[in-house]
Amino acid sequence: MMTKPTIVGPEGEIVIPSELRVALDIRPGTRIAVSREGNRLILEPVNKEYVRSLRGSLAGGPSMTDDLLKERREEEARSKW
């Protein structure tokens, strides 16, 4: 793991060292996802690999589509009376 020190600026900005920007293909305008794991900040460039890593992360949760369809069916049933 490569560790490079950097300084936090007055508005919370940080500079990512050039070696890391090149290695991760981070360019001006690249979106960065920021998360926390314990006392660590995790910075990840939002790219195709990052988006792929999120696939399925919400699987098994409540389906807004199913809820909306159920609500529409109930409204339709009520309006027929």
Contacts in CASP RR format, 6 or more apart in sequence:
PFRMAT RR
TARGET T0000
AUTHOR 0000-0000-0000
METHOD contacts of the structure
MODEL  1
MMTKPTIVGPEGEIVIPSELRVALDIRPGTRIAVSREGNRLILEPVNKEY
VRSLRGSLAGGPSMTDDLLKERREEEARSKW
2 19 0 8 1.000
2 20 0 8 1.000
2 23 0 8 1.000
4 17 0 8 1.000
4 19 0 8 1.000
4 20 0 8 1.000
6 14 0 8 1.000
6 15 0 8 1.000
6 16 0 8 1.000
6 17 0 8 1.000
7 14 0 8 1.000
7 15 0 8 1.000
8 14 0 8 1.000
16 26 0 8 1.000
16 43 0 8 1.000
20 26 0 8 1.000
21 27 0 8 1.000
24 45 0 8 1.000
25 45 0 8 1.000
25 47 0 8 1.000
26 32 0 8 1.000
26 45 0 8 1.000
30 45 0 8 1.000
30 46 0 8 1.000
30 47 0 8 1.000
31 45 0 8 1.000
31 46 0 8 1.000
32 43 0 8 1.000
32 44 0 8 1.000
32 45 0 8 1.000
32 46 0 8 1.000
33 42 0 8 1.000
33 43 0 8 1.000
33 44 0 8 1.000
33 45 0 8 1.000
33 46 0 8 1.000
33 50 0 8 1.000
34 41 0 8 1.000
34 42 0 8 1.000
34 43 0 8 1.000
35 41 0 8 1.000
35 42 0 8 1.000
35 44 0 8 1.000
36 42 0 8 1.000
44 50 0 8 1.000
END
